[in-house]
């Protein structure tokens, strides 16, 4: 899902911007490809039927992107020419999307993924929030993906740089957090200044909770 190389992207027009509504379908496809093998989601959905698992994963991504859009939370994309090649979704803690999920969201997700799965997803969010309680405000990186055809070219680095800018432009947040479920991604985030807070386990799956303080706060601490 994430590139860990230092290679540079090809010499072509590259734009990083917030997604428009017409970009959401492609963003959903990129996220589906990135999270199809996510061990935590596989564990939570616990669906041996591949077709049903795909349907549940697509439903989760669709509902999450809808929630981001309605709440006005940032969905950042990297475009090579007119092609969306990488996407990241982040939300501000204590925002509308971070509050207890609305009944409409719960009902739609429960019908698509199942009541138990919905409860487990919400419990995962509450556990992560508890570990970040010392911060009065922060962004949380919910999803991040790079098109498989463009991996290894540095587009993941473009995304994290754009998120750094997002944090720096919001004086109300202390930094950005991410929960990483695939170990090979930890080094990638650490290379961008993310620090390990704690390893967390959910059922039989585990991952690392990382946090990157906003640059000005980090400079003051040093």
N, C-alpha and C positions, 0 to 999 in steps of 0.2 A: 504493500500500500504506500509506504513512504520511501523516498529515495534517501540514501545515506551517503551518497558520493559528493565530491566537491566539483564534479564536472559542470561546465557552464552550459546554459541552454543555447540552442542554435542561434545563429545570427539572423533573427527574423523579428517582426514586430510583436512585442509582448506587452500586454496591458493587464493590470491588476485593478479590478473594480468590483463594486457590489453587483450582485446578480439582479437582472430584470426578471419579471414573471415568465417571459418566454424562455429563459435559461433553466428553469427549475427542472424540466423533464430530463435534460442532459445531466444536470447535477445529481438527480436521483439515480440515474444509471451509473454514474461514476461511484457514488457512495455504495450502491448495491455490490458492485464488483469488488470494492475495497473491503467491505465488511462481511462478505459471504462466508469467509473462513475465520471470522472473529471467534475465538474460543469462548468468550463470555456469552455472546449472543447464542451460539450453538448450545451452550449449557442451559441458558435460561429458557429458550424455546423448546429444547428437549424433544425435537420432532424428528423421528427416524425416517419419515416420508420426505424425500427431497423436494418434491413438488409443493407440499404443504409448507415446508420450511422456507422455500423461496417466496411463497405467497405472504407468509407472516413477516419476513424480513422487508419485503417491498412495502407492506402496509405500515410497518414501523417507520421506515424512512419517509414515506409519503406524509404520514401524520406529523412527524417531527418537522419536516420542511414547511408544512402548512402552518404549524405553530410558530415557527420562526418568522414566517412572512407576516402573519396576522399581528404578531407582537412587535414588529418592526426591528427585529434583532438582525445583526449583520450576517449575510451569507456572502463570503468573499470568493471571487473566482479569478483564475489566471487564464488569460486568453492568448493563444498564438494565432495571430490573424483574427479570424472570426470563430475559431474553434476553442471551446471551453476545455481545458486540459487538466485543471486542478481546482479543487473547491474546499472551503473550510467554513464551518458554522460555529459561531461563538455567541454566547448570551451573557448578559450582565446578571450577576446574582441579585436576588431581591427584585428582579424584573417580573413582568407579567408571566413570562414563560417559565420562570423559576419558581413561582408560587405554586401552591397545590393545583394540580392539573384540573381544568374545568371538566364538568360532567360530560360535555359533548366530546371532548378529547378522549376521556376515559372510556366512554361508551363505544366510540369508533374503534379504538385500539383493542378493547376487550372483544368486540365482535370479530375483528380480524386476526388477533393473535391469541386470545384466550384470557380469561380473568386472572389465573394464576401468574401467567407471564407478565401481564400488566402490573400486578402487584410487585413482582420481583424487580421489574425495571424501576418502579417508583422507590422501592427499598434501596436499590443501588444508588439512586440519586441522593436519597436522604443520608446514607452512610458517607458518601463523598462530601456532602455539605457539612456534616458534623466534623470531618477532619479539617475543613477550611474555615471553621467558625471564628478563628482569631482575626480573620480579615473582614473588615466592614463592607467591603465591596470588591468584586473581582470579575473578570471574564472567565467563562469556562468553555474550553474547546470541546464541543460535543462530537463533531464529525470532521474528518479531514481525509482527502483522497486525491490521488494523482492517476490520471488515465494510464493504464498499463503500457500503452504504446509510447508514452512520454516519460516513463520512469527512468531514473538514472541520469537525468539531464538538468537537475537543479530546480525544478519547478516547486518542489516541496519547500525549498529555502525561500523562494519568492513568497509563498503563502505565509510562512512564519514571520518574514520581514514585514509583510502587510499587517499582520496581527500586532506586531510590535508598535507600528504606527497607530493602530486603532487604540491600543492601551495608552500610548503617550498623549493622545488627543482627548482622553477622558480623565480629568483630574480626580474623579470620584472613585476610581478603581485602584487597587493596590498592585495588580498584576494579572497574570493569566495562568489558569490551571488546566491540566489535562490528565486523563486517566488512560494509561497505556496498557493494553492487554497482550501485546506481542513484544517479547523481549528485545527483538532486534531493532525496535523503534526507540528504545530508551536512549541509546547513544546519540541518535539523531537529535532528539530534543535537548539532551544535555549539551550537545555542541552549540546550541543556541542559547545557553544560559539557564535552562530549566534545572531545578534542584529537586531531588527526591524528598518527598515528605514521608511517605509510608507505603508499604506494600499492603494491599487489601485483598481479601478473599471473599468470593461469593459462590456458595456451594463448592464445586470442585474446580472452579476457575479462579485465577488470581491475576493481579496486575499491579502496576506502580502508579501512584498518584504523584504528579510532578507539578511544580509551581515556579513561575518566572516573575520575580518582582519587577515593577515598572522601573525603567532605567534611572530616573532621577532619584527614586528611593534607594536603589542599590548603590548609587554613587555616594549618597549621604551616609549610608551604613559603612562604606569603605573609608 
